[in-house]
């Protein structure tokens, strides 16, 4: 179905994902929608901010894990710098944890990359219509948290880690060394140490051993959730 000219103004969509194949798949999905137009794309936060300032899109679809940057930081930037731009987060991460974090950061919805293109278009339509988009799984998780608000202190505090801090915390819980974490996340060893210190401070942990034990318990709780 081709887009028509001279009709209603197209809705402009900006794609932010560090995988070219994902961006291409999204562009193909949009191509079948008469009123949706991809007006730009980027693979990291700084490039996205420059592109969005120039393109002035109506909607930005943002991956949480970008090249050399944090997708949630970009969502917060858009909320503060470009409040008219709606953000929809698209990610492979566990939605029971990240969907609520994304909405708190300013996104209007969260959808998994595992979903079919038709579902992604459905999410786009809903957030453009003023709704918040949750998958059934994420909606059930949020409802459960509202119904049972009492949680361990560390579990609650984990939600306030930045996306990169959460990545490091997860890697620690999986038993990875500092060098392995640095290699996996493509960052310096000194940067990993900085994140470890921030995590300990935010979770009120006294040392490396307590950090390791807390991270392992968190990873196990997620695995058996």
Secondary structure as the mmCIF struct_conf table of DSSP 4:
data_model
#
loop_
_struct_conf.conf_type_id
_struct_conf.id
_struct_conf.beg_label_comp_id
_struct_conf.beg_label_asym_id
_struct_conf.beg_label_seq_id
_struct_conf.end_label_comp_id
_struct_conf.end_label_asym_id
_struct_conf.end_label_seq_id
HELX_LH_PP_P HELX_LH_PP_P1 UNK A 2 UNK A 4
BEND BEND1 UNK A 5 UNK A 8
HELX_LH_PP_P HELX_LH_PP_P2 UNK A 9 UNK A 10
STRN STRN1 UNK A 11 UNK A 16
BEND BEND2 UNK A 18 UNK A 18
HELX_RH_AL_P HELX_RH_AL_P1 UNK A 20 UNK A 31
TURN_TY1_P TURN_TY1_P1 UNK A 32 UNK A 32
TURN_TY1_P TURN_TY1_P2 UNK A 34 UNK A 35
STRN STRN2 UNK A 36 UNK A 42
BEND BEND3 UNK A 43 UNK A 44
HELX_RH_AL_P HELX_RH_AL_P2 UNK A 45 UNK A 55
BEND BEND4 UNK A 58 UNK A 58
STRN STRN3 UNK A 59 UNK A 62
BEND BEND5 UNK A 64 UNK A 64
STRN STRN4 UNK A 65 UNK A 66
TURN_TY1_P TURN_TY1_P3 UNK A 67 UNK A 68
STRN STRN5 UNK A 69 UNK A 70
HELX_RH_AL_P HELX_RH_AL_P3 UNK A 71 UNK A 81
TURN_TY1_P TURN_TY1_P4 UNK A 83 UNK A 84
BEND BEND6 UNK A 85 UNK A 85
STRN STRN6 UNK A 86 UNK A 91
BEND BEND7 UNK A 92 UNK A 93
HELX_RH_AL_P HELX_RH_AL_P4 UNK A 95 UNK A 105
TURN_TY1_P TURN_TY1_P5 UNK A 106 UNK A 106
BEND BEND8 UNK A 108 UNK A 108
STRN STRN7 UNK A 109 UNK A 109
STRN STRN8 UNK A 110 UNK A 112
TURN_TY1_P TURN_TY1_P6 UNK A 113 UNK A 114
BEND BEND9 UNK A 115 UNK A 115
HELX_RH_AL_P HELX_RH_AL_P5 UNK A 117 UNK A 128
TURN_TY1_P TURN_TY1_P7 UNK A 129 UNK A 130
HELX_LH_PP_P HELX_LH_PP_P3 UNK A 131 UNK A 132
STRN STRN9 UNK A 133 UNK A 133
HELX_RH_AL_P HELX_RH_AL_P6 UNK A 136 UNK A 147
HELX_RH_AL_P HELX_RH_AL_P7 UNK A 153 UNK A 158
TURN_TY1_P TURN_TY1_P8 UNK A 159 UNK A 160
BEND BEND10 UNK A 161 UNK A 161
HELX_RH_AL_P HELX_RH_AL_P8 UNK A 163 UNK A 173
TURN_TY1_P TURN_TY1_P9 UNK A 174 UNK A 175
HELX_RH_AL_P HELX_RH_AL_P9 UNK A 178 UNK A 185
TURN_TY1_P TURN_TY1_P10 UNK A 186 UNK A 186
HELX_RH_AL_P HELX_RH_AL_P10 UNK A 189 UNK A 203
TURN_TY1_P TURN_TY1_P11 UNK A 204 UNK A 204
BEND BEND11 UNK A 207 UNK A 207
HELX_RH_AL_P HELX_RH_AL_P11 UNK A 208 UNK A 223
TURN_TY1_P TURN_TY1_P12 UNK A 224 UNK A 224
#
